[in-house]
């Protein structure tokens, strides 16, 4: 996804003018001088000289404001002599005035030069002048300029799919499995059965897991995560039978001491249960919140949910394909190391927070350098989307904003309350508006690129989601 770099990209100076400096000077007011030096890369140096008379005038106005607010013994409010005010508050007033003027001057200079700023300007040098004036220097970092893209020559491949009766049948079969009743069995074990084995895994003569005694493991045969060799070894056995097998356990195996190793496992089947699937009857249908108890209504609800899920997956995959193709068009665009470092650090922090939410206590802080590739992609995505939205005048469609909020609300128990909550929460509403605008830009690009679509099955497109 694209990160938010702030407002839409305004016109930037070309970052292709390397190894030379462009110097621009203009006046703000009668005598104030401001210059912007454009150096190699994306940095700009701002130099400002504020004349004494401008500061003196602003300080006088500031002291007038102060005189109306302060109480000084022997003087009525608003009647304090200027020399008294100056002695007591002059230094503070000057500092406050200079702070306000510096902010205003920087903003005006950025606007005058049509700069798109990547981060807040940094004042690098400031000093009082002998004549009562003031000068300061600030460093600015601008966003890179996106070059013109011939969208008709950008090739994008995407996938499409439809929900049919077979997909609904498959989902009902999964729901039946969720509700199946497990009963003890003495028959030969087959795939789909639920077994518990008591085992010890060894390497040579050394116990790898557990180090002492034996341990139990529940296995739903045929489910992912269990080595095929172990499943094959168990199929055909009966309860209380034992076996020894050489098994290669995958790196992702959930018992860490055994993961990624080829081990000899001695095991006994201590429990065997076989599931009995429920009938798709009124009771079954009602158990999933379909009050009518009719299978047809359950199928319609499942179809609607699958279509909604499919739509989101296709939209997400298409967006990924479009952005990848667009990034290829601007792969040589200069992005500052600072921007990449900031976004990498944010992604690293986000990763750590996700670990905490998963219940990991005191997760190690990941190295932000591992996120630099993703950070650059997100920065480019944001620059591209902002640039296209501005150049093609893509505006937020508030009808689509409402449709998106209603779509989200349908997954909650009280949809109307969720809709109201979104519209009353500026942060949530802004997030939806940004997402909708991003999708509108992707839709515009999709309609203007060289697009080739491939139709695949529902299962295939969902597997690769």
C-alpha positions as CSV (number, residue, x, y, z in Angstrom):
1,X,0.0,0.0,0.0
2,X,1.0,3.6,-0.4
3,X,1.9,5.6,2.6
4,X,0.6,9.1,3.2
5,X,3.2,11.8,2.5
6,X,0.7,14.5,3.1
7,X,-1.0,16.7,0.6
8,X,-1.0,16.0,-3.1
9,X,2.3,16.6,-4.9
10,X,2.6,20.1,-6.2
11,X,5.0,21.1,-9.0
12,X,8.6,20.4,-8.0
13,X,11.8,21.6,-9.5
14,X,13.5,18.9,-11.5
15,X,15.9,16.7,-9.5
16,X,17.8,15.9,-12.7
17,X,19.9,19.1,-12.5
18,X,22.9,17.6,-10.7
19,X,26.4,18.9,-10.0
20,X,25.3,22.5,-10.2
21,X,23.5,25.0,-8.0
22,X,20.6,27.2,-9.0
23,X,20.3,30.4,-7.1
24,X,17.0,32.3,-6.8
25,X,16.5,35.5,-4.9
26,X,13.4,37.6,-4.5
27,X,12.0,40.1,-1.9
28,X,9.3,39.6,0.7
29,X,8.4,43.2,1.5
30,X,10.5,46.2,0.8
31,X,13.9,45.1,2.1
32,X,13.6,41.5,3.2
33,X,15.8,39.2,1.2
34,X,15.3,35.5,0.7
35,X,17.4,33.2,-1.4
36,X,17.0,29.5,-2.2
37,X,20.0,27.5,-3.4
38,X,19.2,24.3,-5.2
39,X,22.1,21.8,-4.8
40,X,22.7,18.3,-6.0
41,X,19.9,15.9,-5.0
42,X,16.8,16.9,-3.2
43,X,18.1,19.4,-0.6
44,X,17.5,23.1,-0.8
45,X,19.2,25.8,1.3
46,X,17.1,28.8,2.4
47,X,18.9,32.0,3.4
48,X,16.9,34.9,4.9
49,X,17.8,38.4,6.0
50,X,15.1,40.3,8.0
51,X,15.7,44.0,8.2
52,X,15.7,45.8,11.6
53,X,12.7,48.0,10.7
54,X,10.4,45.0,10.0
55,X,11.3,43.4,13.3
56,X,11.0,46.7,15.2
57,X,7.5,47.3,13.8
58,X,6.3,43.8,14.6
59,X,7.8,44.0,18.1
60,X,6.0,47.3,18.7
61,X,2.7,45.6,17.7
62,X,3.5,42.7,20.0
63,X,4.2,45.0,23.0
64,X,0.8,46.7,22.4
65,X,-0.9,43.3,22.7
66,X,1.1,42.6,25.9
67,X,0.2,46.0,27.4
68,X,-3.5,45.1,27.3
69,X,-3.0,41.8,29.1
70,X,-0.5,42.5,31.8
71,X,-0.9,44.3,35.1
72,X,2.0,46.5,36.3
73,X,1.8,48.3,39.6
74,X,1.3,52.1,39.1
75,X,-0.1,51.8,35.6
76,X,-3.5,51.2,34.2
77,X,-3.9,48.4,31.6
78,X,-3.1,49.7,28.2
79,X,-1.4,52.8,29.6
80,X,2.0,51.3,30.3
81,X,4.8,53.5,28.8
82,X,6.7,51.9,25.9
83,X,10.1,52.2,27.6
84,X,8.7,50.2,30.6
85,X,7.2,47.6,28.4
86,X,10.4,47.3,26.4
87,X,12.6,46.9,29.5
88,X,10.3,44.3,30.9
89,X,9.0,42.3,27.9
90,X,11.1,43.5,24.9
91,X,13.4,40.5,24.8
92,X,10.5,38.0,25.0
93,X,8.5,40.0,22.4
94,X,11.4,40.0,20.0
95,X,11.9,36.2,20.4
96,X,8.2,35.5,19.8
97,X,8.1,37.8,16.8
98,X,11.1,36.2,15.2
99,X,9.7,32.8,15.7
100,X,6.4,33.8,14.0
101,X,8.3,35.6,11.2
102,X,10.6,32.6,10.5
103,X,7.6,30.2,10.2
104,X,5.7,32.6,8.0
105,X,8.7,33.4,5.8
106,X,9.5,29.7,5.3
107,X,5.9,28.9,4.4
108,X,5.8,31.8,1.9
109,X,9.1,30.8,0.3
110,X,7.9,27.2,-0.1
111,X,4.7,28.4,-1.7
112,X,6.4,31.0,-3.9
113,X,8.8,28.4,-5.2
114,X,6.1,25.7,-5.6
115,X,8.2,23.3,-3.5
116,X,6.7,20.0,-2.2
117,X,8.4,19.4,1.1
118,X,9.3,15.9,2.3
119,X,9.7,16.9,6.0
120,X,9.6,19.9,8.2
121,X,12.4,22.4,7.4
122,X,15.4,22.5,9.8
123,X,16.9,25.9,10.9
124,X,20.6,25.3,10.7
125,X,21.9,28.8,11.6
126,X,20.4,32.0,13.2
127,X,21.9,35.2,14.5
128,X,21.2,38.8,15.4
129,X,22.7,41.4,13.1
130,X,24.6,44.5,14.3
131,X,22.0,46.8,12.9
132,X,19.1,45.1,14.8
133,X,18.2,42.9,11.9
134,X,18.2,39.1,12.0
135,X,19.3,36.3,9.6
136,X,18.8,32.6,9.5
137,X,19.4,29.6,7.3
138,X,17.1,26.6,6.9
139,X,17.6,23.3,5.1
140,X,14.7,21.9,3.1
141,X,14.2,18.4,1.6
142,X,11.8,18.3,-1.4
143,X,9.9,15.3,-2.8
144,X,11.3,14.0,-6.1
145,X,9.4,14.9,-9.3
146,X,7.5,12.1,-11.0
147,X,8.4,12.1,-14.8
148,X,5.7,12.0,-17.5
149,X,4.4,8.5,-18.0
150,X,2.9,7.2,-21.2
151,X,0.2,5.0,-19.7
152,X,-0.7,3.4,-23.0
153,X,2.7,1.7,-23.1
154,X,2.5,0.4,-19.5
155,X,1.8,-3.3,-19.6
156,X,-0.3,-4.8,-16.7
157,X,-1.4,-8.4,-16.2
158,X,-4.2,-9.2,-13.8
159,X,-6.4,-12.2,-12.9
160,X,-10.2,-12.4,-12.7
161,X,-12.6,-15.0,-11.3
162,X,-16.2,-15.7,-10.6
163,X,-18.1,-17.4,-7.7
164,X,-20.1,-20.4,-9.0
165,X,-22.2,-23.2,-7.3
166,X,-19.1,-25.4,-6.9
167,X,-17.4,-22.7,-4.8
168,X,-20.6,-22.5,-2.6
169,X,-20.6,-26.3,-2.3
170,X,-17.0,-26.2,-1.2
171,X,-17.7,-23.7,1.5
172,X,-20.7,-25.7,2.8
173,X,-18.4,-28.7,3.0
174,X,-16.0,-26.7,5.1
175,X,-18.8,-25.6,7.4
176,X,-19.9,-29.3,7.8
177,X,-16.3,-30.2,8.8
178,X,-16.4,-27.4,11.4
179,X,-19.6,-29.0,12.9
180,X,-18.6,-32.6,12.6
181,X,-19.0,-34.9,15.6
182,X,-15.9,-36.9,16.6
183,X,-16.3,-40.4,17.8
184,X,-13.7,-43.0,19.0
185,X,-12.8,-45.5,16.3
186,X,-10.9,-48.8,16.3
187,X,-10.9,-49.0,12.5
188,X,-7.8,-48.5,10.3
189,X,-6.8,-44.8,10.3
190,X,-7.5,-42.8,7.1
191,X,-7.0,-39.3,6.0
192,X,-9.4,-36.8,7.6
193,X,-9.3,-38.7,11.0
194,X,-8.1,-37.1,14.2
195,X,-5.4,-39.0,16.0
196,X,-3.1,-38.5,19.0
197,X,0.3,-40.0,19.0
198,X,2.8,-40.4,21.9
199,X,6.3,-40.0,20.6
200,X,10.0,-39.3,21.0
201,X,12.1,-37.9,18.2
202,X,15.8,-38.9,18.0
203,X,18.9,-38.1,16.2
204,X,21.1,-41.1,16.4
205,X,20.8,-42.2,20.1
206,X,20.1,-38.7,21.4
207,X,16.6,-37.6,22.2
208,X,15.9,-34.3,20.4
209,X,12.3,-33.9,21.6
210,X,11.3,-34.4,24.3
211,X,14.7,-34.8,26.0
212,X,13.2,-37.1,28.6
213,X,10.1,-39.4,28.4
214,X,7.5,-39.0,25.7
215,X,5.2,-36.3,24.4
216,X,1.7,-36.3,22.9
217,X,0.8,-34.7,19.6
218,X,-2.7,-34.3,18.1
219,X,-2.9,-34.5,14.3
220,X,-5.7,-34.0,11.9
221,X,-4.5,-36.1,9.0
222,X,-4.3,-34.3,5.7
223,X,-4.1,-30.8,7.2
224,X,-1.2,-28.5,6.3
225,X,1.8,-28.3,8.7
226,X,2.2,-32.1,9.1
227,X,4.9,-33.8,7.0
228,X,3.5,-36.0,4.3
229,X,5.8,-38.8,5.4
230,X,4.3,-38.8,8.9
231,X,0.8,-38.8,7.6
232,X,1.6,-41.7,5.2
233,X,3.2,-43.6,8.2
234,X,0.0,-43.2,10.3
235,X,-2.6,-44.0,7.7
236,X,-3.6,-47.7,7.9
237,X,-2.5,-48.0,11.6
238,X,-4.9,-48.8,14.4
239,X,-5.1,-47.5,18.0
240,X,-2.4,-48.8,20.3
241,X,-0.1,-49.8,17.4
242,X,3.5,-48.5,17.3
243,X,5.9,-47.6,14.6
244,X,9.4,-46.0,13.9
245,X,10.0,-43.8,10.9
246,X,12.6,-41.5,9.5
247,X,10.9,-38.1,9.0
248,X,12.2,-34.9,7.5
249,X,10.5,-32.0,9.4
250,X,10.0,-28.7,7.6
251,X,11.6,-25.4,8.8
252,X,8.1,-24.1,9.7
253,X,7.2,-27.1,11.9
254,X,5.5,-25.9,15.0
255,X,7.7,-28.0,17.4
256,X,10.9,-25.9,17.2
257,X,13.5,-28.5,18.4
258,X,12.3,-30.7,15.5
259,X,12.0,-28.0,12.8
260,X,14.3,-28.3,9.8
261,X,15.7,-31.7,10.9
262,X,15.6,-35.3,9.6
263,X,14.8,-37.4,12.7
264,X,13.8,-40.9,13.7
265,X,10.4,-40.7,15.4
266,X,9.2,-43.6,17.6
267,X,5.5,-43.3,18.2
268,X,2.3,-45.0,19.3
269,X,-1.3,-44.2,18.4
270,X,-3.0,-43.5,21.7
271,X,-6.2,-42.0,20.4
272,X,-8.2,-42.3,17.1
273,X,-11.4,-40.4,16.3
274,X,-13.4,-40.3,13.1
275,X,-15.7,-37.4,12.3
276,X,-19.3,-37.7,11.3
277,X,-20.5,-34.8,9.1
278,X,-23.8,-33.3,10.0
279,X,-26.7,-33.1,7.4
280,X,-27.4,-29.8,5.8
281,X,-30.8,-29.5,7.5
282,X,-32.8,-26.7,9.2
283,X,-30.8,-27.1,12.5
284,X,-27.5,-26.9,10.6
285,X,-28.6,-23.8,8.6
286,X,-29.8,-22.0,11.7
287,X,-26.5,-22.7,13.6
288,X,-24.9,-20.2,11.1
289,X,-27.4,-17.4,11.9
290,X,-29.8,-18.0,9.0
291,X,-33.1,-17.7,10.9
292,X,-35.3,-19.1,8.0
293,X,-33.4,-22.5,8.3
294,X,-33.6,-22.8,4.5
295,X,-30.5,-24.1,2.7
296,X,-31.2,-21.8,-0.2
297,X,-30.9,-18.8,2.0
298,X,-27.6,-20.1,3.5
299,X,-26.3,-20.6,0.0
300,X,-27.2,-17.1,-1.0
301,X,-25.5,-15.7,2.0
302,X,-22.4,-17.7,1.4
303,X,-22.4,-16.6,-2.3
304,X,-22.7,-12.9,-1.3
305,X,-19.8,-13.3,1.2
306,X,-17.6,-15.1,-1.3
307,X,-18.3,-12.5,-4.0
308,X,-17.5,-9.7,-1.5
309,X,-14.2,-11.4,-0.5
310,X,-13.3,-12.1,-4.2
311,X,-14.0,-8.5,-5.2
312,X,-11.6,-7.3,-2.4
313,X,-8.9,-9.9,-3.4
314,X,-9.1,-9.0,-7.1
315,X,-9.0,-5.3,-6.3
316,X,-5.9,-5.8,-4.1
317,X,-4.1,-8.0,-6.6
318,X,-4.9,-5.6,-9.4
319,X,-3.6,-2.7,-7.3
320,X,-0.4,-4.6,-6.6
321,X,0.1,-5.3,-10.3
322,X,-0.6,-1.7,-11.4
323,X,1.7,-0.2,-8.8
324,X,4.5,-2.7,-9.6
325,X,4.2,-1.7,-13.3
326,X,4.2,2.0,-12.5
327,X,7.2,1.7,-10.2
328,X,9.1,0.1,-13.0
329,X,8.5,3.3,-15.0
330,X,10.1,5.4,-12.4
331,X,12.7,3.0,-11.1
332,X,15.6,5.5,-11.6
333,X,13.8,8.2,-9.5
334,X,16.1,9.6,-6.8
335,X,14.7,9.1,-3.3
336,X,16.7,10.5,-0.4
337,X,18.3,8.2,2.1
338,X,16.5,10.2,4.9
339,X,13.1,9.4,3.4
340,X,13.9,5.7,3.1
341,X,15.3,5.6,6.7
342,X,12.2,7.3,8.2
343,X,9.8,4.9,6.4
344,X,12.0,1.9,7.3
345,X,12.0,2.8,10.9
346,X,8.2,3.2,10.9
347,X,7.8,-0.2,9.3
348,X,10.2,-1.8,11.8
349,X,8.2,-0.2,14.7
350,X,4.9,-1.5,13.1
351,X,6.4,-5.0,12.9
352,X,7.3,-4.9,16.6
353,X,3.8,-3.7,17.6
354,X,2.3,-6.5,15.6
355,X,4.5,-9.0,17.5
356,X,3.2,-7.5,20.8
357,X,-0.4,-7.9,19.6
358,X,0.3,-11.6,18.9
359,X,1.3,-12.0,22.5
360,X,5.1,-11.9,22.2
361,X,6.5,-10.3,25.3
362,X,9.4,-7.8,24.7
363,X,10.0,-8.6,21.1
364,X,13.4,-7.7,19.8
365,X,13.5,-4.4,17.8
366,X,14.0,-5.5,14.1
367,X,16.7,-4.0,12.1
368,X,15.1,-1.2,10.0
369,X,17.6,-1.9,7.2
370,X,15.6,-5.1,6.5
371,X,12.6,-2.9,5.6
372,X,14.4,-0.6,3.1
373,X,13.1,-2.3,0.0
374,X,9.5,-2.2,1.2
375,X,10.0,1.4,2.4
376,X,11.1,2.5,-1.1
377,X,8.2,0.8,-2.7
378,X,5.7,2.5,-0.3
379,X,7.3,5.9,-0.9
380,X,7.1,5.4,-4.7
381,X,3.5,4.2,-4.4
382,X,2.5,7.3,-2.5
383,X,4.4,9.7,-4.9
384,X,2.8,8.0,-7.9
385,X,-0.8,8.0,-6.6
386,X,-0.5,11.6,-5.4
387,X,1.0,12.7,-8.7
388,X,-1.6,11.0,-10.9
389,X,-4.5,12.2,-8.7
390,X,-3.3,15.8,-9.2
391,X,-2.5,15.6,-12.9
392,X,-5.7,13.7,-13.8
393,X,-7.9,15.7,-11.4
394,X,-9.1,12.6,-9.6
395,X,-11.4,13.7,-6.8
396,X,-12.7,11.7,-3.9
397,X,-16.1,10.1,-4.8
398,X,-18.1,10.5,-1.6
399,X,-20.7,8.0,-2.8
400,X,-18.0,5.4,-3.0
401,X,-16.8,6.5,0.5
402,X,-20.3,5.7,1.9
403,X,-20.4,2.4,0.0
404,X,-17.1,1.4,1.5
405,X,-18.2,2.3,5.0
406,X,-21.5,0.3,4.5
407,X,-19.5,-2.6,3.2
408,X,-17.3,-2.6,6.3
409,X,-20.3,-2.3,8.5
410,X,-21.9,-5.5,7.1
411,X,-19.4,-7.6,9.0
412,X,-20.6,-6.2,12.4
413,X,-23.7,-7.1,14.4
414,X,-25.1,-3.5,14.3
415,X,-24.2,-2.1,10.9
416,X,-26.0,1.3,11.3
417,X,-24.0,2.0,14.5
418,X,-20.8,1.3,12.7
419,X,-21.7,3.6,9.8
420,X,-22.6,6.4,12.3
421,X,-19.3,5.8,14.2
422,X,-17.2,6.2,11.1
423,X,-18.8,9.5,10.1
424,X,-18.3,10.8,13.7
425,X,-14.7,9.8,13.8
426,X,-12.5,12.1,11.6
427,X,-9.5,9.8,11.6
428,X,-11.5,6.8,10.4
429,X,-13.4,8.8,7.8
430,X,-10.1,10.3,6.5
431,X,-8.6,6.9,6.2
432,X,-11.5,5.6,4.2
433,X,-11.4,8.7,1.9
434,X,-7.7,8.1,1.3
435,X,-8.3,4.5,0.5
436,X,-11.2,5.3,-1.9
437,X,-9.1,8.0,-3.7
438,X,-6.2,5.5,-4.0
439,X,-8.6,2.9,-5.6
440,X,-10.0,5.6,-7.9
441,X,-6.5,6.4,-9.1
442,X,-5.8,2.7,-9.6
443,X,-9.1,2.4,-11.6
444,X,-8.1,5.4,-13.8
445,X,-4.7,3.8,-14.5
446,X,-6.2,0.4,-15.2
447,X,-8.5,2.0,-17.8
448,X,-5.5,3.7,-19.5
449,X,-2.8,1.0,-19.5
450,X,-2.2,-1.9,-21.8
451,X,-4.1,-4.5,-19.7
452,X,-4.3,-8.2,-20.3
453,X,-6.6,-10.3,-18.0
454,X,-6.5,-14.0,-17.3
455,X,-9.5,-15.8,-15.9
456,X,-8.7,-18.4,-13.2
457,X,-10.8,-20.4,-10.6
458,X,-12.0,-18.9,-7.4
459,X,-9.8,-21.3,-5.4
460,X,-6.7,-20.4,-7.3
461,X,-7.1,-16.6,-7.0
462,X,-7.8,-17.0,-3.3
463,X,-4.8,-19.3,-2.7
464,X,-2.5,-16.6,-4.0
465,X,-4.1,-13.8,-2.1
